[in-house]
Amino acid sequence: MSVNGNGNDPIRAAGVEAADNGTGVRGAVGIPAPTVGSRVAAVAQNAEKRRKERIEKVRLLWEGRKVLLRAFVIGAVVSITFALILPKGFEATTKLMPPESGGGGGAALMAALATRGAGMLGSLAGEMLGMKGNGAVFVEILESRTVADRLIEKFKLDRVYKTNKIEYTRKELEHHSKILEDRKSGVITITVVDSDPERAAGIAQAYVAELDRLVAQVSTSSARSERIFLEARLATVKTDLDNAANQFSQFASKNTAIDIPAQGKAMVESAAILQGQLIAAEAEASGLEKIYTVNNVRVKALQARIVELREQLQKLGGSTSPNEAINDDALYPSIRKLPLLGVKYADLYRRTRIEETVFELLTQQYELAKVQEAKEIPSVKVLDQAVAATVKSSPHRTVISIVGTILFVCGAGYWILLKKKWKDVDPTDPGKVLAEEMAVVVGGTARKFAHSAAAMGVGVLSRRRDADERKSAGEAVRNEL
């Protein structure tokens, strides 16, 4: 007896020897292995069974063709009626150009990538650089509650949509509006559907107007901050300038101080001329007094002129008393009064000039800030303006009619199959027994409710009839009386 290399008996125990049945499938002795033929037969049997089930379903549908035909007619009538009563919808579309972003190296890189046809790469580069376009911001602004409330108030949409709550009106406006941004081109499309084509175009245009207004209102650029600061500063400086100019004008008007330096120079020159004329007149009067008597006409005339010249010099020079110089009510200030007025005049004049200079400089900076703000605020540029549509965009009556009819027919077919399946269920099945009991209870309750409603209706009618009869009898009695 030979032994294998492992030292074991070559004889194997029965039931553990693997046998090959010639199919490549090895199994234990005594346990039959499935054959290919048996598997193919099982698949064929299942296919034949499914085929018979399909034929049986088609037969049931064919036998219930009258029900399907009625469902087809009813579905067609209902769908067509529903499609006809739906209100027409007119579509208005506005397209906005991609908003411009701020300048800089990152923007230049994105522009270069976009120019070379790498739109996705440019977008990715913008996100990596932390620079996101304003398109998404514009879409969020257009979908905001602020814009919706403004449009609702402007177009009285609560009356149009027949809603009694502002929240419901916003939902209706959102349902009738569609705002999309093309990721590749950046173009923003605003589409509004409404039963009135003119109103649809107006709402679409109002979206753009509100977007432009809100972008300018909520802009947080540095130029805007500077412009707001300069506006407040200008208002303050304008008030100070008006006060200084008012004080200066009142002082000049009260003291007849038109121009103190020029007035002083002119008055000194006038005083010098008068002094020279006085000296010449006195010299001439001394010569004439030696020749003529005091009562001579020429001597009297010179004396009168001398007195007049002295009075004029006295007026120009003013009083030597400081109090009298201050309280002098002459038409023009005297020479002695000019130094006292000059200090106040110079102070008011200097203050007015300073305020004027500051106001001019701030005005220039304010205008520059406004220009810079206009450059930094993202501009809203309209590519396609919304116009009133002449052709309706909805409803699609043909599609609604066809789909509705198909649904009715499919429902009828499903009902036929379900009815057959329910009939095949064993009458003693607990589920079927429970369902029948529930149907009986629900049906009885419905009948009782219907009878009660009918009785209430009859009672109301009888009461109305009795009231009408009493009213008629009363009218007849009044007519007889």
Backbone hydrogen bonds, N-H to C=O, Kabsch-Sander energy under -0.5 kcal/mol:
donor,donor_aa,acceptor,acceptor_aa,energy
4,N,8,N,-1.4
7,G,4,N,-2.2
12,R,10,P,-0.5
16,V,13,A,-1.4
17,E,13,A,-0.5
19,A,27,G,-1.9
21,N,19,A,-0.6
21,N,25,V,-1.0
26,R,24,G,-0.6
27,G,19,A,-1.5
29,V,17,E,-0.8
31,I,28,A,-2.0
39,R,35,T,-1.7
40,V,36,V,-2.5
41,A,37,G,-2.1
42,A,38,S,-2.1
43,V,39,R,-2.3
44,A,40,V,-2.3
45,Q,41,A,-2.3
46,N,42,A,-2.4
47,A,43,V,-2.4
48,E,44,A,-2.5
49,K,45,Q,-2.3
50,R,46,N,-2.6
51,R,47,A,-2.3
52,K,48,E,-2.3
53,E,49,K,-2.2
54,R,50,R,-2.3
55,I,51,R,-2.5
56,E,52,K,-2.5
57,K,53,E,-2.2
58,V,54,R,-2.6
59,R,55,I,-2.5
60,L,56,E,-2.3
61,L,57,K,-2.4
62,W,58,V,-2.6
63,E,59,R,-2.7
64,G,60,L,-1.7
65,R,62,W,-1.5
68,L,64,G,-2.1
69,L,65,R,-2.7
70,R,66,K,-2.5
71,A,67,V,-2.6
72,F,68,L,-2.4
73,V,69,L,-2.5
74,I,70,R,-3.0
75,G,71,A,-2.8
76,A,72,F,-2.5
77,V,73,V,-2.6
78,V,74,I,-2.9
79,S,75,G,-2.7
80,I,76,A,-2.6
81,T,77,V,-2.4
82,F,78,V,-2.7
83,A,79,S,-2.6
84,L,80,I,-2.1
85,I,81,T,-1.9
86,L,82,F,-0.9
89,G,394,S,-3.3
90,F,194,D,-3.4
92,A,192,V,-2.7
94,T,190,I,-2.8
95,K,384,D,-1.7
96,L,188,I,-3.0
97,M,381,K,-3.1
108,A,104,G,-2.2
109,L,105,G,-2.5
110,M,106,G,-2.4
111,A,107,A,-2.6
112,A,108,A,-2.4
113,L,109,L,-2.4
114,A,110,M,-2.6
115,T,111,A,-2.2
116,R,112,A,-1.6
117,G,114,A,-1.3
118,A,113,L,-2.5
119,G,117,G,-0.9
122,G,118,A,-2.6
123,S,119,G,-2.3
124,L,120,M,-2.5
125,A,121,L,-2.6
126,G,122,G,-2.3
127,E,123,S,-2.2
128,M,124,L,-2.3
129,L,125,A,-2.0
130,G,127,E,-0.9
131,M,126,G,-3.3
132,K,130,G,-0.7
138,F,134,N,-2.6
139,V,135,G,-2.3
140,E,136,A,-2.2
141,I,137,V,-2.3
142,L,138,F,-2.5
143,E,139,V,-1.8
144,S,141,I,-1.4
148,A,144,S,-1.8
149,D,145,R,-2.7
150,R,146,T,-1.9
151,L,147,V,-2.3
152,I,148,A,-2.5
153,E,149,D,-2.3
154,K,150,R,-2.4
155,F,151,L,-2.5
156,K,152,I,-0.8
157,L,152,I,-1.3
159,R,156,K,-1.1
160,V,156,K,-1.4
161,Y,157,L,-3.1
163,T,158,D,-2.0
169,T,165,K,-2.0
170,R,166,I,-2.2
171,K,167,E,-2.0
172,E,168,Y,-2.3
173,L,169,T,-2.5
174,E,170,R,-2.6
175,H,171,K,-2.2
176,H,172,E,-2.0
177,S,173,L,-0.8
178,K,191,T,-2.6
180,L,178,K,-0.5
180,L,189,T,-2.3
182,D,187,V,-2.4
183,R,181,E,-0.6
186,G,182,D,-2.6
188,I,96,L,-1.7
189,T,180,L,-2.9
189,T,187,V,-0.5
190,I,94,T,-3.3
191,T,178,K,-2.8
191,T,189,T,-0.5
192,V,92,A,-2.7
193,V,176,H,-2.6
194,D,90,F,-2.2
200,A,196,D,-2.3
201,A,197,P,-2.1
202,G,198,E,-2.3
203,I,199,R,-2.7
204,A,200,A,-2.0
205,Q,201,A,-2.2
206,A,202,G,-2.3
207,Y,203,I,-1.8
208,V,204,A,-1.1
209,A,205,Q,-2.0
210,E,206,A,-2.7
211,L,207,Y,-2.2
212,D,208,V,-2.5
213,R,209,A,-2.2
214,L,210,E,-2.7
215,V,211,L,-2.4
216,A,212,D,-1.7
217,Q,213,R,-1.8
218,V,214,L,-2.9
225,S,221,S,-1.9
226,E,222,S,-2.5
227,R,223,A,-2.5
228,I,224,R,-2.5
229,F,225,S,-2.2
230,L,226,E,-2.7
231,E,227,R,-2.1
232,A,228,I,-1.9
233,R,229,F,-2.5
234,L,230,L,-2.8
235,A,231,E,-2.0
236,T,232,A,-1.9
237,V,233,R,-2.8
238,K,234,L,-2.7
239,T,235,A,-1.7
240,D,236,T,-2.2
241,L,237,V,-2.7
242,D,238,K,-2.3
243,N,239,T,-2.2
244,A,240,D,-2.5
245,A,241,L,-2.7
246,N,242,D,-2.1
247,Q,243,N,-2.5
248,F,244,A,-2.5
249,S,245,A,-2.4
250,Q,246,N,-2.4
251,F,247,Q,-2.5
252,A,248,F,-2.6
253,S,249,S,-2.5
254,K,250,Q,-2.5
255,N,251,F,-2.2
256,T,252,A,-0.6
257,A,252,A,-1.6
258,I,256,T,-1.2
263,Q,259,D,-3.2
264,G,260,I,-2.8
265,K,261,P,-2.2
266,A,262,A,-2.4
267,M,263,Q,-2.6
268,V,264,G,-2.3
269,E,265,K,-2.2
270,S,266,A,-2.4
271,A,267,M,-2.6
272,A,268,V,-2.3
273,I,269,E,-2.2
274,L,270,S,-2.7
275,Q,271,A,-2.5
276,G,272,A,-2.3
277,Q,273,I,-2.6
278,L,274,L,-2.5
279,I,275,Q,-2.3
280,A,276,G,-2.4
281,A,277,Q,-2.4
282,E,278,L,-2.6
283,A,279,I,-2.3
284,E,280,A,-2.3
285,A,281,A,-2.4
286,S,282,E,-2.1
287,G,283,A,-1.7
288,L,284,E,-2.2
289,E,285,A,-2.0
290,K,286,S,-1.0
291,I,287,G,-0.7
292,Y,288,L,-4.0
296,N,293,T,-1.2
300,K,296,N,-2.4
301,A,297,V,-2.4
302,L,298,R,-2.0
303,Q,299,V,-2.2
304,A,300,K,-2.4
305,R,301,A,-2.1
306,I,302,L,-2.6
307,V,303,Q,-2.2
308,E,304,A,-2.1
309,L,305,R,-2.6
310,R,306,I,-2.2
311,E,307,V,-2.1
312,Q,308,E,-2.2
313,L,309,L,-2.3
314,Q,310,R,-2.4
315,K,311,E,-2.3
316,L,312,Q,-2.5
317,G,313,L,-2.6
318,G,314,Q,-2.4
325,A,321,S,-2.1
326,I,322,P,-2.1
327,N,323,N,-2.4
335,I,316,L,-3.6
336,R,317,G,-1.2
338,L,334,S,-1.4
340,L,336,R,-0.5
341,L,337,K,-2.1
342,G,338,L,-2.4
343,V,339,P,-1.1
344,K,340,L,-0.8
345,Y,341,L,-2.9
346,A,342,G,-2.7
347,D,343,V,-2.1
348,L,344,K,-2.5
349,Y,345,Y,-2.7
350,R,346,A,-2.6
351,R,347,D,-2.2
352,T,348,L,-2.3
353,R,349,Y,-2.4
354,I,350,R,-2.2
355,E,351,R,-2.3
356,E,352,T,-2.2
357,T,353,R,-2.4
358,V,354,I,-2.6
359,F,355,E,-2.3
360,E,356,E,-2.3
361,L,357,T,-2.3
362,L,358,V,-2.6
363,T,359,F,-2.2
364,Q,360,E,-2.0
365,Q,361,L,-2.3
366,Y,362,L,-2.6
367,E,363,T,-2.1
368,L,364,Q,-2.0
369,A,365,Q,-2.4
370,K,366,Y,-2.1
371,V,367,E,-1.9
372,Q,368,L,-2.4
373,E,369,A,-2.6
374,A,370,K,-2.1
375,K,371,V,-1.5
376,E,372,Q,-2.0
377,I,373,E,-2.3
381,K,379,S,-0.7
382,V,380,V,-0.5
383,L,95,K,-3.3
383,L,381,K,-0.5
384,D,95,K,-1.7
393,S,89,G,-3.4
394,S,89,G,-1.4
397,R,395,P,-1.3
400,I,396,H,-2.5
401,S,397,R,-2.5
402,I,398,T,-2.5
403,V,399,V,-2.8
404,G,400,I,-2.5
405,T,401,S,-2.3
406,I,402,I,-2.4
407,L,403,V,-2.3
408,F,404,G,-2.1
409,V,405,T,-2.4
410,C,406,I,-2.8
411,G,407,L,-2.4
412,A,408,F,-2.3
413,G,409,V,-2.5
414,Y,410,C,-2.5
415,W,411,G,-2.1
416,I,412,A,-2.1
417,L,413,G,-2.3
418,L,414,Y,-2.7
419,K,415,W,-2.4
420,K,416,I,-2.0
421,K,417,L,-2.4
422,W,418,L,-2.5
423,K,419,K,-1.9
424,D,420,K,-1.7
425,V,421,K,-0.6
425,V,422,W,-0.6
429,D,426,D,-2.2
433,V,429,D,-2.5
434,L,430,P,-2.5
435,A,431,G,-2.4
436,E,432,K,-2.4
437,E,433,V,-2.1
438,M,434,L,-2.6
439,A,435,A,-2.4
440,V,436,E,-2.3
441,V,437,E,-2.3
442,V,438,M,-2.8
443,G,439,A,-2.6
444,G,440,V,-2.4
445,T,441,V,-2.5
446,A,442,V,-2.4
447,R,443,G,-2.4
448,K,444,G,-2.5
449,F,445,T,-2.4
450,A,446,A,-2.4
451,H,447,R,-2.9
452,S,448,K,-2.8
453,A,449,F,-2.6
454,A,450,A,-2.6
455,A,451,H,-2.8
456,M,452,S,-2.7
457,G,453,A,-2.3
458,V,454,A,-2.8
459,G,455,A,-2.8
460,V,456,M,-2.4
461,L,457,G,-2.5
462,S,458,V,-2.9
463,R,459,G,-2.6
464,R,460,V,-2.6
465,R,461,L,-2.7
466,D,462,S,-2.9
467,A,463,R,-2.6
468,D,464,R,-2.6
469,E,465,R,-2.6
470,R,466,D,-2.7
471,K,467,A,-2.4
472,S,468,D,-2.6
473,A,469,E,-2.7
474,G,470,R,-2.5
475,E,471,K,-2.1
476,A,472,S,-2.4
477,V,473,A,-2.4
478,R,474,G,-2.2
479,N,475,E,-2.3
480,E,476,A,-2.2
481,L,477,V,-2.3
